[in-house]
Each structure stands twice: as C-alpha cells, then as structure tokens.
C-alpha cells in the first residue's frame, strides 16, 4: 500500500517486494497524483506486480491498472463501482474493518476479488487506534474465505505478528512499513 506520508516515494520499495505482489496506489494528496501513478504502474510492470488504484476508477482505467481498491469512503456506491470495474475489466479489492461491513461486501462476493482486513494489530499509520481482536480478525478472514474472497491482513504486520496470523485463512499480508 502506498502512503503519502510514510512512503512518499514508493518506487524504490517495489524492487524489494516478492514477485506478483499487489500494490495499492493511494497517494490521495500527491500534487501530481496521475504522473506518480503512471510511474508506479510502470515500475509494477517492470517488477511483475499487480497494480491497483484506490478510490479512482477513472485513473485506474486511464493508466491500465489491474484493479480498483475500494476504501471505506468509496463503498457508499458499491454496486455502481463494481459494475463499472467489471465493465472495465478491473479486479476489485475492498477495505474491511468489521463484521457488518464484511457482511455487506459478501453480498457482492462474485465481484470482489480480495478484502484487506484491518487493523490486524496496532499500527503506526493510526497511532492509538483500536485494532481488531485476534478472534474477530480470524472470524472476518474465515467468512471472507468461505465467500470466495481472498482475505489479506493489514496493520502492524511484523514477524511476531505473522506467527500469530498463521491459523487464519489469509491469502497474504498488506502493509507500508515493511516495504520501507
């Protein structure tokens, strides 16, 4: 996940990611968002990564992204966003922060490829914010998995936390800090 503050220039970090990683381009406040998006897209192509644009389907289609990420604020018109993404041939990921949100997204499971469940642990991105309990995180991951949506963990991921996640049916991890 790119971040305006914690990863101002995401391109050097892309070389260190495993092949076929999924990069979610956020950089919502970058003064030249489109230009940086194109540069990140090109670097993703070079390193063999999937490239998703967060909350901006027009930008995603202009630069031939692989997918669209729907953070909370982009889920208010979910049906329309999913129809548009499907018509443009884009994969879709969505943020999940609780059970009611996941239950709503599961209605559209056939059109959502992945959910980013967060915060799995305390995170630098949101200091002091409450994170999901281990039980709730596992429940969300299990429900997503059973619905055919790939669950990913985000928030405070480090080696110790990876060991705690090994019982959850996650497809992978997402983060910012471990890419720097």
Secondary structure, DSSP 4 states (H G I P E B T S, - for coil): --BTTTBSS-HHHHTTSPTT-EEEE--TT-TTHHHHHHHHHHHHHHHT-EEEEES-HHHHHHTT-SEEEE-GGG-TTHHHHHHHHHHTT-EEEEEE-SHHHHHHHHTTGGG--EEEE--SS--GGGTT-----HHHHHHHHHHHHHTT-EEEEESS--HHHHHHHTTS--SEEE-SGGG-
